[in-house]
Amino acid sequence: MFEGLMFPIVLVGASFLSAVAALFVLPYLPNRDNRPGLTPEMLGEDTVFLFDNETLLDATPKARKLLDLAPTAMSDWQRFVSLMTPRFPDLTSELSRLADLGLMVLDEHTGEARMRARWLNGVARITLLDPTAEHEDRAPIDKQSLAALQAELGILRKISSEMPALVWQVEANGEVSWANRAYLRLVEGTLEPDEAVTWPLPHLFAHDDPETLTDGVSSRRLAIQLPDGGQRWFDCSATDQGGRRILFAQPADAAANAESALGNFRQTLVQTFAQLPTGLAIFSRSRHLVMFNPALTDLFLLEPQFLASRPSLDAFLDRLREKQMVPEQKNFKEWRQMMATLETEAAAGMYRETWALPSGQTYRLTGRPHPDGAVAFLFEDISSEVSLTRRFRAELAVSQAILDDCAEAIAVFSPSGTLTNANASYSALFEHDPVGSLGEINVFDIVEHWKNRTENAGAKALFDEMGQAIRARTGLRGEIPFGDGKNLIARVSPIAGGSTLVGFLDPQAATAPLGEIENLSDTA
């Protein structure tokens, strides 16, 4: 009977042993894609990750919750490294040797946590161990305090994530171990279309490293070159934090563009001022020379070295006085009074004066207020202008004298019909002096004045015809019975420049007594 039962018992025993063996062997057998998964024992642990190269195969709930704290713009491995590198600075270099060592243990840099990594059939099994966890039952956490800390942590994470400034952390070995979302977005913007973000993160400021900044050093403006050839400007600063360095970069594109535009504008002004014949001198609020052009040295024979030394306004004027490039003054007190007036009125924007120098040159000095309390002076050489004006006035005086010496009464009208000039014979004939008149005298007014000087109706009609000829700029000649037996020979003649000349000649007055001329000749 036992023999009959032996085969079933052996069969059942073999099945039981196979089942028991399967419980111990199955967790370590490769799954259908030849990669192990988490065993029930692993699921009981706190924080366990299974990585195949940079692909996350599986993780415990606590591990996934921890992974959710990392930025979502990267792969699972990069998110893991970004979370762990601040705690384990040598993480990437040590894990690169895991396949050769098979097992390694890393201690937290500033805490008591420990990381254990094991190589299993081409898969990295990484476990985070917290030695304080076993004492949690004896040191319970205040839930209200934990809730407050979590709320504050959420706010800080939100601020760090949304702030437009770049913030990143650099370890002692030079690797970027943490960065906020603005830094990550800019990293993506600097990559080529076929490139992806890798960990450790690249350094954005490659040419001029902001990491040379130290605590207490003012920010440095640096640029980031973009793939399209453009660039972004940032004001960078840094602070030391327990062997690590935290760096900040505030966008400064608007300020950089404004400074560039201001520099270009200033350069344009300098080039423009360099070509001007007018001397320019700008004195700051403290009345020191801050800008001048080459014409200033030419006008006053000043040394460029003296001007480049930023002399004060008093020193500048004293140097002009030494070189006799200012108007002569009777005494020093009067000179100082003039200089005080110059500065005060120039600051108010009212100073304008002509300097007649002992050398015979004439300068026009103009003072104007400048932004931020500064004062600008313009020195213009008007010697040729003054000379030309004097010569023109002399020619006008000679021309007027010639007209006044003529016996014919002459009046000149502009193209618009306004009386512009007349000689002494005209003023005596019509008892009218155009030079002393304040307003303009047109042809209508002057014709009425002529008509009022005679009672002869025929003469009045002829004066009207002359007015029409003046307006039409047509020639006219005739004799006008002026009264008292006096007849005037009148003419209207168009002349150069669109003007019209009107002449009245008294034949009797035009005949000069030859005897008097002969007597004068004899006397001479």
C-alpha positions as CSV (number, residue, x, y, z in Angstrom):
1,M,0.0,0.0,0.0
2,F,2.8,2.4,0.7
3,E,4.4,1.5,-2.5
4,G,1.2,2.5,-4.3
5,L,1.2,5.9,-2.6
6,M,5.0,6.5,-3.0
7,F,4.7,8.0,-6.5
8,P,2.0,10.6,-5.7
9,I,3.9,11.6,-2.5
10,V,7.1,12.0,-4.5
11,L,5.3,14.0,-7.1
12,V,3.7,16.3,-4.5
13,G,7.0,16.7,-2.7
14,A,8.8,17.6,-5.9
15,S,6.1,20.2,-6.7
16,F,6.4,21.7,-3.2
17,L,10.2,21.9,-3.5
18,S,9.8,23.6,-6.9
19,A,7.4,26.1,-5.6
20,V,9.7,26.9,-2.6
21,A,12.6,27.2,-4.9
22,A,10.7,29.5,-7.2
23,L,9.9,31.9,-4.3
24,F,13.7,32.4,-3.7
25,V,14.8,32.3,-7.3
26,L,12.1,34.2,-9.2
27,P,12.9,37.6,-7.8
28,Y,16.5,37.3,-9.1
29,L,15.6,36.0,-12.5
30,P,15.5,38.4,-15.4
31,N,12.1,39.6,-16.5
32,R,10.9,39.2,-20.1
33,D,13.2,42.0,-21.3
34,N,16.1,40.5,-19.3
35,R,16.0,43.3,-16.6
36,P,15.3,42.6,-12.9
37,G,12.4,44.4,-11.2
38,L,11.8,45.3,-7.6
39,T,11.4,42.3,-5.2
40,P,8.9,42.4,-2.4
41,E,11.8,42.9,0.0
42,M,12.9,46.0,-2.0
43,L,9.4,47.3,-1.9
44,G,9.6,47.2,1.8
45,E,12.6,49.5,1.8
46,D,12.3,53.2,1.9
47,T,14.0,54.6,-1.2
48,V,15.2,52.2,-4.0
49,F,15.9,53.0,-7.6
50,L,16.6,50.5,-10.5
51,F,18.4,52.1,-13.4
52,D,19.4,50.5,-16.7
53,N,22.0,53.0,-18.0
54,E,19.9,56.3,-17.7
55,T,16.5,54.6,-17.9
56,L,14.5,54.1,-14.7
57,L,13.2,50.6,-14.7
58,D,11.4,50.7,-11.3
59,A,11.3,52.6,-8.0
60,T,9.7,52.4,-4.7
61,P,6.8,54.8,-3.9
62,K,9.0,56.9,-1.7
63,A,11.7,57.0,-4.4
64,R,9.2,58.1,-7.0
65,K,7.9,60.8,-4.7
66,L,11.5,62.0,-4.2
67,L,12.0,62.0,-7.9
68,D,9.0,64.2,-8.4
69,L,10.8,67.0,-6.6
70,A,13.3,67.4,-9.5
71,P,12.7,69.5,-12.6
72,T,10.6,67.7,-15.2
73,A,12.5,69.0,-18.3
74,M,15.2,66.3,-17.9
75,S,15.4,62.5,-18.1
76,D,14.8,60.3,-15.0
77,W,18.6,59.8,-14.5
78,Q,19.3,63.5,-14.8
79,R,16.6,64.3,-12.3
80,F,18.0,61.7,-9.9
81,V,21.5,63.1,-10.3
82,S,20.3,66.7,-9.8
83,L,18.7,65.7,-6.5
84,M,21.5,63.6,-5.2
85,T,24.6,65.6,-6.3
86,P,24.2,68.3,-3.7
87,R,24.2,65.6,-1.0
88,F,26.7,63.3,-2.7
89,P,29.1,65.5,-4.7
90,D,31.1,62.6,-6.1
91,L,28.0,60.7,-7.2
92,T,28.6,60.6,-11.0
93,S,32.3,59.8,-10.9
94,E,31.8,57.0,-8.3
95,L,28.8,55.4,-10.1
96,S,30.8,55.3,-13.3
97,R,32.9,52.6,-11.6
98,L,29.9,50.6,-10.3
99,A,30.1,47.9,-13.0
100,D,33.7,47.2,-12.1
101,L,33.3,47.3,-8.3
102,G,29.9,45.6,-8.1
103,L,29.0,47.3,-4.8
104,M,29.8,50.7,-3.3
105,V,28.6,52.8,-0.4
106,L,28.6,56.6,-0.4
107,D,28.2,58.9,2.7
108,E,26.2,62.1,2.6
109,H,28.4,65.2,2.4
110,T,26.7,67.2,5.2
111,G,24.2,64.7,6.7
112,E,24.0,61.2,8.0
113,A,22.3,59.5,5.1
114,R,24.1,56.8,3.1
115,M,23.7,55.6,-0.5
116,R,24.3,51.9,-1.4
117,A,24.7,51.0,-5.0
118,R,24.8,47.4,-6.3
119,W,25.3,46.1,-9.9
120,L,22.8,43.4,-10.8
121,N,22.9,41.8,-14.2
122,G,23.7,45.2,-15.9
123,V,21.2,47.1,-13.7
124,A,22.2,49.6,-11.0
125,R,20.2,49.1,-7.8
126,I,20.6,52.3,-5.7
127,T,19.3,52.5,-2.2
128,L,19.1,55.5,0.1
129,L,19.5,54.6,3.8
130,D,18.6,57.0,6.6
131,P,20.0,55.8,10.0
132,T,17.7,58.1,11.9
133,A,14.6,56.4,10.5
134,E,14.8,53.6,13.1
135,H,14.4,56.2,15.9
136,E,11.3,57.8,14.4
137,D,9.1,56.0,16.9
138,R,11.0,57.5,19.8
139,A,11.3,61.0,18.3
140,P,7.9,61.6,16.6
141,I,7.7,64.6,14.3
142,D,5.3,67.4,15.1
143,K,2.7,67.3,12.3
144,Q,1.9,71.0,12.5
145,S,5.6,71.9,12.3
146,L,6.1,69.5,9.4
147,A,3.1,71.0,7.6
148,A,4.5,74.6,8.2
149,L,7.9,73.5,6.9
150,Q,6.3,71.8,3.8
151,A,4.2,74.9,3.1
152,E,7.3,77.2,3.3
153,L,9.2,74.7,1.2
154,G,6.5,74.8,-1.4
155,I,6.6,78.6,-1.5
156,L,10.4,78.6,-1.9
157,R,10.2,76.0,-4.6
158,K,7.6,78.1,-6.5
159,I,9.8,81.3,-6.2
160,S,12.9,79.5,-7.3
161,S,11.0,77.9,-10.2
162,E,9.3,81.0,-11.5
163,M,11.9,83.7,-10.8
164,P,13.3,85.2,-14.1
165,A,16.8,85.4,-12.6
166,L,19.2,82.5,-13.1
167,V,20.3,80.7,-10.0
168,W,22.7,77.7,-9.9
169,Q,25.0,75.9,-7.5
170,V,28.6,74.8,-8.3
171,E,30.4,72.2,-6.3
172,A,34.0,72.3,-5.3
173,N,34.9,70.1,-8.3
174,G,33.4,72.7,-10.7
175,E,30.3,70.8,-11.6
176,V,26.8,72.5,-11.7
177,S,24.9,70.5,-9.2
178,W,21.6,72.4,-9.1
179,A,19.9,75.0,-11.1
180,N,16.5,76.7,-11.2
181,R,14.0,76.5,-14.1
182,A,15.2,79.8,-15.7
183,Y,18.8,78.4,-15.9
184,L,17.5,75.1,-17.5
185,R,15.4,77.0,-20.1
186,L,18.4,79.1,-21.1
187,V,20.5,76.0,-21.3
188,E,18.0,74.5,-23.8
189,G,18.0,77.8,-25.7
190,T,21.8,77.6,-26.2
191,L,21.8,74.1,-27.5
192,E,21.7,73.1,-31.2
193,P,18.3,71.6,-32.4
194,D,19.7,68.1,-32.3
195,E,21.3,68.4,-28.8
196,A,19.7,67.5,-25.5
197,V,20.2,68.7,-21.9
198,T,22.7,66.5,-20.1
199,W,23.9,66.2,-16.5
200,P,26.0,67.7,-15.1
201,L,24.6,70.8,-16.6
202,P,26.9,72.9,-18.9
203,H,28.3,76.2,-17.8
204,L,26.4,79.0,-19.6
205,F,29.1,81.6,-19.1
206,A,32.0,79.8,-20.8
207,H,34.2,82.7,-21.9
208,D,34.1,84.9,-18.9
209,D,33.5,82.8,-15.8
210,P,31.3,84.4,-13.2
211,E,32.4,81.8,-10.7
212,T,35.5,83.8,-10.1
213,L,33.3,86.3,-8.2
214,T,33.4,86.1,-4.5
215,D,31.4,87.4,-1.6
216,G,31.5,91.2,-1.3
217,V,32.4,91.7,-5.0
218,S,30.0,93.8,-7.0
219,S,28.2,92.1,-9.9
220,R,29.8,91.6,-13.2
221,R,28.1,92.0,-16.5
222,L,28.6,89.0,-18.8
223,A,27.2,87.8,-22.1
224,I,25.9,84.4,-23.3
225,Q,26.3,83.6,-27.0
226,L,23.3,82.1,-28.6
227,P,23.3,79.6,-31.6
228,D,21.7,82.2,-33.9
229,G,24.6,84.6,-33.4
230,G,22.8,86.8,-30.8
231,Q,23.7,87.2,-27.2
232,R,22.0,87.7,-23.8
233,W,23.5,90.0,-21.1
234,F,23.3,89.3,-17.4
235,D,24.5,90.9,-14.2
236,C,26.2,88.1,-12.3
237,S,27.0,87.8,-8.6
238,A,28.0,84.9,-6.3
239,T,28.1,83.8,-2.6
240,D,29.9,81.0,-0.9
241,Q,27.9,78.4,1.0
242,G,29.8,75.6,2.8
243,G,32.3,74.8,0.2
244,R,29.8,75.3,-2.6
245,R,29.1,78.5,-4.6
246,I,25.7,79.8,-5.3
247,L,25.6,82.1,-8.3
248,F,22.9,84.6,-9.5
249,A,22.5,86.2,-12.9
250,Q,19.9,89.0,-13.4
251,P,18.8,89.7,-17.0
252,A,20.4,93.0,-18.2
253,D,19.6,93.1,-21.9
254,A,17.8,96.4,-21.6
255,A,20.5,98.0,-19.6
256,A,23.2,96.7,-21.9
257,N,21.4,97.9,-25.0
258,A,20.8,101.3,-23.4
259,E,24.5,101.6,-22.5
260,S,25.5,100.5,-26.0
261,A,23.2,103.0,-27.6
262,L,24.5,105.7,-25.2
263,G,28.1,104.9,-26.0
264,N,27.3,105.0,-29.7
265,F,25.5,108.3,-29.3
266,R,28.4,109.7,-27.3
267,Q,30.9,108.5,-29.9
268,T,28.8,110.2,-32.6
269,L,28.8,113.4,-30.6
270,V,32.5,113.3,-30.1
271,Q,33.1,112.8,-33.8
272,T,30.7,115.5,-34.7
273,F,32.2,118.0,-32.2
274,A,35.7,117.1,-33.5
275,Q,34.6,118.5,-36.9
276,L,33.0,121.7,-35.6
277,P,34.9,125.0,-36.0
278,T,33.2,126.2,-32.8
279,G,35.1,125.6,-29.6
280,L,33.2,123.5,-27.0
281,A,33.9,123.3,-23.3
282,I,31.6,121.4,-20.9
283,F,32.1,121.9,-17.2
284,S,30.6,119.4,-14.6
285,R,28.5,120.4,-11.6
286,S,31.7,120.8,-9.7
287,R,32.9,123.1,-12.5
288,H,35.7,120.9,-13.9
289,L,36.2,120.4,-17.6
290,V,34.8,117.1,-18.7
291,M,34.6,117.5,-22.5
292,F,36.2,119.6,-25.1
293,N,36.8,119.5,-28.9
294,P,40.0,120.2,-30.9
295,A,38.6,123.6,-32.0
296,L,39.0,124.8,-28.5
297,T,42.7,124.3,-28.6
298,D,43.0,126.0,-31.9
299,L,41.0,129.1,-30.9
300,F,42.8,129.8,-27.7
301,L,46.2,128.1,-28.3
302,L,45.7,125.9,-25.3
303,E,47.8,122.7,-24.7
304,P,45.8,119.5,-25.0
305,Q,47.6,118.2,-21.9
306,F,46.2,121.1,-19.8
307,L,42.7,120.5,-21.0
308,A,43.0,116.7,-20.5
309,S,43.9,117.4,-16.8
310,R,40.3,118.5,-16.2
311,P,41.0,122.0,-15.0
312,S,38.5,123.9,-13.0
313,L,36.5,126.8,-14.6
314,D,38.6,129.4,-12.7
315,A,41.9,127.7,-13.8
316,F,40.6,127.6,-17.4
317,L,39.7,131.3,-17.4
318,D,43.0,132.2,-15.7
319,R,44.9,130.4,-18.4
320,L,43.0,132.3,-21.1
321,R,43.8,135.6,-19.3
322,E,47.5,134.6,-19.2
323,K,47.5,134.1,-23.0
324,Q,45.6,137.4,-23.5
325,M,42.7,135.5,-25.0
326,V,40.0,137.5,-23.1
327,P,38.9,141.1,-23.3
328,E,41.1,143.6,-21.6
329,Q,40.0,144.6,-18.2
330,K,41.2,147.6,-16.2
331,N,41.8,145.7,-13.0
332,F,41.7,142.2,-11.5
333,K,38.6,142.9,-9.4
334,E,36.7,143.8,-12.5
335,W,37.9,140.6,-14.2
336,R,36.7,138.4,-11.4
337,Q,33.4,140.1,-11.4
338,M,33.0,139.4,-15.1
339,M,33.9,135.7,-14.6
340,A,31.4,135.4,-11.7
341,T,28.7,136.9,-14.0
342,L,29.7,134.5,-16.8
343,E,29.2,131.4,-14.6
344,T,26.0,132.5,-13.0
345,E,24.2,133.6,-16.2
346,A,25.5,130.6,-18.2
347,A,24.0,128.3,-15.6
348,A,20.7,130.1,-16.0
349,G,21.0,129.9,-19.8
350,M,21.1,133.6,-20.4
351,Y,24.8,134.3,-21.1
352,R,25.8,135.6,-24.5
353,E,28.7,138.0,-25.1
354,T,31.1,139.2,-27.8
355,W,34.8,139.2,-26.8
356,A,37.0,141.7,-28.7
357,L,40.5,140.4,-28.1
358,P,43.7,142.5,-28.0
359,S,44.9,140.5,-31.1
360,G,42.1,142.0,-33.1
361,Q,40.1,138.8,-33.2
362,T,36.4,138.7,-32.2
363,Y,34.9,135.7,-30.4
364,R,31.2,135.1,-29.6
365,L,30.8,133.3,-26.3
366,T,27.6,131.5,-25.4
367,G,26.8,129.8,-22.1
368,R,24.1,127.2,-21.8
369,P,23.0,125.0,-18.9
370,H,23.8,121.3,-19.3
371,P,22.1,118.2,-17.6
372,D,22.9,117.4,-14.0
373,G,24.0,120.9,-13.2
374,A,26.8,121.1,-15.8
375,V,27.5,124.2,-18.0
376,A,28.5,124.3,-21.6
377,F,30.4,127.1,-23.3
378,L,30.6,127.7,-27.0
379,F,33.4,129.8,-28.4
380,E,32.9,131.0,-32.0
381,D,35.4,133.0,-34.0
382,I,33.3,135.7,-35.7
383,S,36.3,137.9,-36.8
384,S,35.6,137.4,-40.5
385,E,31.9,138.0,-39.9
386,V,32.5,141.2,-38.0
387,S,34.9,142.4,-40.6
388,L,32.5,141.6,-43.4
389,T,29.7,143.4,-41.5
390,R,31.8,146.4,-41.0
391,R,32.8,146.5,-44.7
392,F,29.2,146.0,-45.7
393,R,28.1,148.9,-43.5
394,A,30.8,151.1,-44.9
395,E,29.7,150.3,-48.4
396,L,26.1,151.0,-47.5
397,A,27.2,154.3,-46.0
398,V,29.1,155.2,-49.2
399,S,26.1,154.2,-51.3
400,Q,23.7,156.3,-49.2
401,A,26.1,159.3,-49.3
402,I,26.1,159.0,-53.1
403,L,22.3,158.9,-53.2
404,D,22.1,161.8,-50.9
405,D,24.4,163.9,-53.1
406,C,22.1,163.4,-56.1
407,A,19.7,166.2,-57.0
408,E,17.1,163.7,-58.1
409,A,14.7,162.6,-55.4
410,I,15.0,158.8,-55.4
411,A,12.9,156.1,-53.6
412,V,13.4,152.4,-53.9
413,F,10.6,149.8,-53.5
414,S,11.0,146.0,-52.8
415,P,9.3,143.4,-55.0
416,S,6.4,143.4,-52.5
417,G,5.9,147.1,-52.9
418,T,7.5,148.2,-49.6
419,L,9.6,151.4,-49.5
420,T,13.1,150.3,-48.6
421,N,15.3,153.3,-49.2
422,A,15.3,157.0,-50.1
423,N,17.8,159.8,-50.4
424,A,17.9,163.3,-48.8
425,S,16.4,165.0,-51.9
426,Y,13.4,162.8,-51.7
427,S,12.9,163.6,-47.9
428,A,13.2,167.3,-48.7
429,L,10.8,167.2,-51.6
430,F,8.0,165.3,-49.9
431,E,8.9,166.1,-46.3
432,H,9.1,162.4,-45.5
433,D,11.9,160.5,-43.9
434,P,11.5,156.7,-44.4
435,V,14.5,155.9,-42.2
436,G,12.7,157.4,-39.1
437,S,9.5,155.5,-39.7
438,L,8.9,152.5,-37.3
439,G,6.6,150.4,-39.6
440,E,6.7,149.3,-43.2
441,I,5.4,151.8,-45.8
442,N,3.8,150.2,-48.8
443,V,3.1,151.7,-52.2
444,F,-0.5,152.6,-51.4
445,D,0.5,154.6,-48.4
446,I,3.3,156.4,-50.2
447,V,1.1,157.3,-53.2
448,E,-1.5,158.8,-50.8
449,H,1.4,160.8,-49.2
450,W,2.5,162.1,-52.6
451,K,-1.1,163.1,-53.5
452,N,-1.4,165.0,-50.2
453,R,1.6,167.1,-51.1
454,T,-0.1,168.8,-54.1
455,E,-3.5,170.3,-55.0
456,N,-3.2,169.7,-58.7
457,A,-5.8,167.1,-59.8
458,G,-3.6,166.2,-62.8
459,A,-0.6,165.5,-60.6
460,K,-2.8,163.2,-58.3
461,A,-3.9,161.2,-61.3
462,L,-0.3,160.8,-62.5
463,F,0.7,159.7,-59.0
464,D,-1.9,156.9,-59.2
465,E,-0.5,155.8,-62.5
466,M,3.0,155.7,-61.0
467,G,1.6,153.5,-58.1
468,Q,0.2,151.0,-60.7
469,A,3.6,151.0,-62.5
470,I,5.4,150.3,-59.3
471,R,3.2,147.3,-58.5
472,A,3.4,146.0,-62.1
473,R,7.2,146.8,-62.3
474,T,6.7,148.5,-65.6
475,G,8.7,151.5,-66.9
476,L,7.1,154.9,-66.9
477,R,8.3,158.5,-67.6
478,G,6.6,161.8,-67.7
479,E,6.2,165.3,-66.4
480,I,4.1,166.1,-63.3
481,P,2.7,169.6,-62.5
482,F,3.6,169.7,-58.8
483,G,2.3,173.2,-58.1
484,D,3.6,176.8,-57.7
485,G,4.7,176.6,-61.2
486,K,7.0,173.7,-60.5
487,N,7.0,170.7,-62.9
488,L,8.7,167.5,-61.9
489,I,10.2,164.9,-64.3
490,A,9.1,161.6,-62.9
491,R,10.2,158.1,-63.8
492,V,9.6,154.5,-62.7
493,S,12.4,152.0,-63.6
494,P,12.6,148.3,-62.6
495,I,16.1,147.5,-61.3
496,A,17.9,144.3,-60.2
497,G,16.6,142.0,-57.5
498,G,13.0,142.6,-58.3
499,S,13.1,146.1,-56.9
500,T,11.7,149.3,-58.5
501,L,13.3,152.8,-58.5
502,V,11.2,155.9,-58.5
503,G,12.8,159.3,-59.3
504,F,11.6,162.9,-59.2
505,L,13.7,165.6,-60.8
506,D,13.2,169.4,-60.5
507,P,14.9,170.8,-63.6
508,Q,15.5,174.1,-61.9
509,A,17.2,172.5,-58.8
510,A,19.2,170.1,-61.0
511,T,21.1,173.0,-62.7
512,A,24.2,173.7,-60.5
513,P,25.7,177.3,-60.5
514,L,28.9,176.9,-62.5
515,G,30.2,180.1,-61.1
516,E,30.3,178.7,-57.6
517,I,32.2,175.6,-58.8
518,E,34.7,177.8,-60.6
519,N,35.2,179.8,-57.4
520,L,35.8,176.7,-55.4
521,S,38.2,175.5,-58.0
522,D,40.1,178.8,-57.8
523,T,40.2,178.6,-54.0
524,A,41.6,175.1,-54.1
